[in-house]
Amino acid sequence: MERIYLDHAATTPVHPDVLKTMIPYFTDNFGNPSTIYSYGQEAKAAVEDARASVAALINAEPEEIVFTSGGTESDNFALEGVAYANEKRGNHIITSAVEHHAVLETCKFLEKRGFYVTRLPVDSSGLIDPDAVKKAITPKTILVSVMHANNEVGTIEPIAEIGKITREAGVLFHTDAVQTTGHIPTDVHELEVDLLSMSAHKLYGPKGVGALYIRKGKGRLVPFMHGGEQEKRRRAGTENVPGIVGFGKAAEIAREEMPKEVKRLTALRDRLISCILERIGNTRLNGHPVRRLPNNTNITIDFVEGESMCLSLDMEGICASTGSACSSGSLEASHVLLAMGLRHEQAHGSLRFTLGKWNTEDEIEQVITALSSTVARLRSMSPLLKNKS
Amino acid sequence: MSPVYSEKVMEHFKNPRNVGEMENPDGIGHVGNPVCGDIMELYIKVKDNIITDAMFKTFGCGAAIATSSMVTELVKGKSVDEALKISNSAVAEALGGLPPVKMHCSVLAEEALKSAIDDYKSKQKNKK
């Protein structure tokens, strides 16, 4: 069976050109970048080329990029690194209720160690009010962390507005941009962020590599990994050279293709959304209608539960998710949808489709057909749909 | 095919037995809540103290649908007292096991059955 993959927010396949660029760094160019002979220096040069490419993607300087093992490490490093570096100055962190678990769980961890965390609410479309950030800042505030775009509902947050506020207040500002770098224009100067998390495998790069942007002149973060002097003593451990090289190539391709891809995906997304809403009754779009990632469709489908829909669609060869890959398997409804004010049964009955580079219009048609029959089948079993079946 | 669920669970999910709302049931069980994301309704027909038919409607995950389907199969032909002895682990076992995180679905199926039998018994009392 031909499969249709619509979960690009969970992960993306590695682009063939990315893989091609990576392969020599497993074998011929296997050197450790910290060594002085030619093997090592060639690997080091490749890492620095990749750093320049990743920096260019977000309009940063290469030395502001620290390679990590992925988005989760970048988030952990940013929050803990700032918290421990500034604990003498303050102990208050501001974040939102809809962050990825990599931020929310790190906040919980820091709370146990004496930090105070304010979690700002969102409106029904998932947006944070920049004014609420302004009001929440106290003399003890050391960090604000708000995601660039939400991984479940695709809402793009007002990062530039929040950036202005934090800049004026002299508070460090971190954004988790795992869903946006390589997908929509992400410029650290326009956004006025001091720290920004990225992940390679969300933009057709390999898994196991990411980066944290750390703005120059904003003080030192307490390192997350201790050991060697790699990454200018900001992140110890021998570099994941093939991964980093792949990340660099993926960033380069993303930068070239972004304008065209944003247009193509937005059209495909809007078609998927309008077809679902028109052809399947009692469905609603979650997230912001316009301030939205070009590839994200998140729909509440009344009277049916998300996992059973995913399972049913999988039987038809369609890969979708109930929200976040990280929370499926748990019994709790999405914290994002609940924060947006959805009732529990609605939050349990939501599906996310995230489109990618190789999805076609024809696939979208097939998805709508399969979804219609899946929903009809499951609704006929649902006790929430009394005497209507 | 699905690494999460056993073949038997997937088979019952694809082709659930005894789905639908029963006309004039002798007992109705209603369990679960929207917070946990599973709601089950189970209907039974009883004749001479034997459960002659069982049907269900379920809002829930794949495991919730499969356990509902399985419990309606297990209960048919059993006496009311025998049916009360059907445990959640018997339902899970009949499905070739459930992932630990989904065991509560089998608990829900057992509770739905008990609740339907309770309803049947209280209706019988009222008749007398």
Contacts between the chains, C-beta under 8 A, distances in Angstrom:
chain1	res1	chain2	res2	distance
A	303	B	59	6.8
A	304	B	59	6.9
A	305	B	37	5.9
A	305	B	38	7.5
A	305	B	59	5.6
A	305	B	60	5.2
A	305	B	61	5.8
A	305	B	64	7.5
A	307	B	61	3.9
A	307	B	62	6.0
A	308	B	13	7.3
A	308	B	60	6.8
A	308	B	61	5.5
A	308	B	62	5.3
A	308	B	64	7.6
A	308	B	65	6.0
A	311	B	2	7.0
A	311	B	5	7.9
A	311	B	10	8.0
A	311	B	13	6.4
A	311	B	61	7.7
A	311	B	62	4.5
A	314	B	2	7.2
A	315	B	1	8.0
A	315	B	14	6.7
A	329	B	4	8.0
A	329	B	101	6.0
A	330	B	101	7.4
A	331	B	36	6.0
A	331	B	37	6.6
A	331	B	101	6.9
A	331	B	104	7.3
A	333	B	35	7.7
A	333	B	37	6.3
A	343	B	34	6.7
A	344	B	33	8.0
A	344	B	34	4.1
A	344	B	35	4.9
A	344	B	37	7.1
A	345	B	34	3.8
A	345	B	37	7.4
A	345	B	39	7.8
A	345	B	59	7.2
A	348	B	34	7.0
A	348	B	37	3.8
A	380	B	19	7.1
A	380	B	20	7.8
A	381	B	16	6.7
A	381	B	19	5.2
A	381	B	56	8.0
A	381	B	57	5.8
A	381	B	58	5.8
A	381	B	59	7.9
A	381	B	65	6.6
A	382	B	57	6.3
A	382	B	58	7.4
A	382	B	59	4.8
A	383	B	30	7.7
A	383	B	39	5.6
A	383	B	40	7.2
A	383	B	41	4.2
A	383	B	57	3.9
A	383	B	58	6.7
A	383	B	59	5.8
A	384	B	39	6.7
A	384	B	59	5.1
A	386	B	21	8.0
A	387	B	21	7.6
A	389	B	20	7.9
A	389	B	21	7.6
